[in-house]
Amino acid sequence: MRLLQTIVDNNFKETVKSWADQVQNMNQSALFHIYVPYNLSDGWEQARNVCSILEEVFENPNYIGCSSTGEIFEGKISAKKLVVSVIISEDTDTKISVVPYYSMRDSVEAEKVVSYFRSIPNIRGIEILSAAEYQRMEDVGGMIDTLPEDINVFGGVAVGDNKNKAFVFLNSNEPSYDGTVFAIYSGENLQVSTTRVFGWKSIGYPLKVTRSDGPIVYELDNRPCYDVYKHYLHLNKDDNFFYNALEFPLEVEVDEEVGVGGYIRHAKAVNKDGSILMSSNIPEGSNVRFTYGDPIRMLEHTERAGVQINEFGADVLLLFNCFGRMLFWKDNCNDEIQELTKYAPATGYSALGEIMRQNSTTLLNNLSIVAVSMREGDIKNTRIIPEAKDSKSTNLPITARLAIFINTITEELMVKNNQLNDMLYKASHDYLTKLLNRGAIETMIYDACDNPEVGQKDWYLLMFDIDDFKKINDKYGHSEGDKVLIDMAKYLVDNVKGRNDINGGRWGGEEFMIFGFGFTDEKMKEIAENIRQKAKSPEIMNRPITLSIGLTKHRAGESPKDVIDRVDALLYQAKQSGKDQVCSDF
């Protein structure tokens, strides 16, 4: 597999003519990439002219392209002229095809695309170039994730702005400003490997996204999003906000069960209401942490990716570098690109988002580099890699050392905080049932008496005991008795525990206590009767039981101890009166 590339200049036609002898079986084994700087006023017209020349020189050429920035040419980033490259297969079994998705607007048509993918033998990779809105890109990723997990998925989001809309195109089609196009790589001897270059380091405590809508984050930890940025980073709402915030993007945590690492989102602008427009969607309810970009650490990640590329023995590279990452590096934006391209010739561009599938899940990344290595057959050769630099070098800048110090302190505090939370949980919860224990229930009752909101309303205690529980233990064993307690606790968790107006737990042994406020007498009796009846139900309890229940209400001037003593006496009365009943004093 080989890569040829050129910029589009006055000699472009002669250059591609010189490629003709090297390009064979054009409709199957070669693919042109055309990257068009998004800020050209006549970008599509220039691209159309390039397409016409390709069609004139070659028979039925396959080509794919998009509006872009930071086009990669000869191992460096260019941003002024169109860049055209061609990947040429040297194995007759390798096939490359292209598919437009932008004419399809529903799941039925989308399934046709997936069915086409499934029909291709030895499919190794799917390249995506997209100008679609985030939700449609996510839908595309979702449908592709139904394919076998050994298929690599990668790509980038076309670049545009308010003046020049992003677009994608392929072959003789007109450009699409809201669609997606695919290139399919297949072949028995074709090998494809994807690597994400990350390098951002989390710092500080996790924050909960308590309110968001797509790419707009309204609240973090129930505080206006901008207030959080202002508090921790001292960022002002000015023209420099984007560039200053770019140095501290957010990492969105992903459920460990998904099997992928987190992904990055960076702030783009502050809205009048204090919400912040992020680079892409952040799900409401997710946890995020600020990160920082230490150039030394980021280059170390890039070097490690280079080692992987070298060990893979790549013939060619496709690079999807984030536009924001390019802005972060400023004048040094070529450092990472040159580090990767010294191992294999590369084509690619700086995108508005980088697409990569990891462990069967396709995600849209920001501020990363997705490096795609391709080769045909066995590894032909690898290059000698210089010995890695010592990451603990004394040349670390003081800012990096301070960041490491702060992050280490934060992580240690988080460990201590988790240990404290664990201790508090164990001190306040029953080990077997996971319900509140007696001490926690008493604290809840006494605290409620001091709460004006509760004090102005009637509050109740409901205490119940499992009838003849000792007989269950004696006849079936303590493990069976434990199962009964656990079943009872599960019912309380599902129907009582955790509400603002009612809560409860295990008082001790086979006794349970429930505290409620703001109800009527009739409603509390209904709750008590419902618990008694449900305990007899095989659908609720694996071993149906009966309960004796006491129920009372706080009276003016009483202490909590008076109410606890009275509900205990009412429970004893229910026991003495034949069990399986509710005794109340109202």
WOCORKA-V251992 format. One record per backbone hydrogen bond with DSSP energy under -1.0 kcal/mol. NH is the residue of the N-H (numbers start at 1). CO is the residue of the C=O. If there is no record, write none. Layout:
NH	CO
NH	CO
This chain:
2	88
4	86
6	84
8	82
12	9
15	11
16	12
17	13
18	14
20	17
22	19
23	19
28	25
29	25
31	87
32	62
33	85
34	64
35	83
36	66
38	68
40	37
43	40
46	42
47	43
48	44
49	45
50	46
51	47
52	48
53	49
54	50
55	51
56	52
57	53
58	54
64	32
65	169
66	34
67	167
68	36
71	78
72	348
73	76
76	73
78	71
83	35
84	6
85	33
86	4
87	31
88	2
89	29
94	91
95	186
96	28
97	184
99	182
101	180
104	101
110	106
111	107
113	109
114	110
115	111
116	112
117	113
118	114
119	115
120	117
124	185
125	185
126	152
127	183
128	154
129	181
130	156
131	179
137	133
138	134
139	135
140	136
141	137
142	138
143	139
144	140
145	141
146	143
147	144
151	148
152	124
154	126
155	355
156	128
157	353
158	130
159	67
161	164
168	176
169	65
171	63
173	170
176	168
181	129
182	99
183	127
184	97
185	125
186	95
187	122
191	375
193	373
195	371
197	369
201	292
203	290
207	288
209	286
210	208
211	219
213	216
216	213
217	276
218	211
219	211
220	223
221	208
223	220
225	218
226	274
228	224
229	225
230	226
231	227
232	228
233	229
234	230
238	236
241	238
244	240
245	241
246	242
247	244
248	245
250	265
251	289
252	263
253	287
258	255
263	252
265	250
268	277
269	277
271	275
274	271
276	217
277	269
278	215
279	266
282	214
285	209
286	283
288	207
289	251
291	249
292	201
293	247
298	294
299	295
300	296
301	297
302	298
303	299
304	300
305	301
306	302
307	303
308	304
309	305
310	306
311	307
312	308
313	309
314	309
315	374
316	374
317	345
318	372
319	347
320	370
321	349
322	368
323	351
326	322
327	323
328	324
329	325
330	326
332	329
333	330
335	332
338	334
339	335
340	336
341	337
343	340
347	317
349	319
350	69
351	321
352	157
354	365
355	155
356	363
357	153
358	361
361	358
363	356
365	354
369	197
370	320
371	195
372	318
373	193
374	316
375	191
377	189
393	390
396	393
401	397
402	398
403	399
404	400
405	401
406	402
407	403
408	404
409	405
410	406
411	407
412	408
413	409
414	410
415	411
416	412
417	413
418	414
419	415
420	416
421	417
422	418
423	419
424	420
425	421
426	422
427	423
428	424
429	425
430	435
434	430
437	428
441	437
442	438
443	439
444	440
445	441
446	442
447	443
448	444
449	445
451	448
455	451
456	452
457	454
460	516
461	552
462	514
463	550
464	512
465	548
466	510
467	546
469	466
472	468
473	469
474	470
475	471
476	472
477	473
481	477
482	478
483	479
484	480
485	481
486	482
487	483
488	484
489	485
490	486
491	487
492	488
493	489
494	490
495	491
496	492
497	492
499	496
503	515
505	513
506	436
507	511
508	511
511	508
512	464
513	505
514	462
515	503
516	460
517	501
518	458
524	520
525	521
526	522
527	523
528	524
529	525
530	526
531	527
532	528
533	529
534	530
535	531
536	533
537	534
540	537
541	537
545	535
548	465
549	581
550	463
551	583
552	461
554	459
558	555
563	559
564	560
565	561
566	562
567	563
568	564
569	565
570	566
571	567
572	568
573	569
574	570
575	571
576	572
577	573
578	575
579	574
583	549
585	551
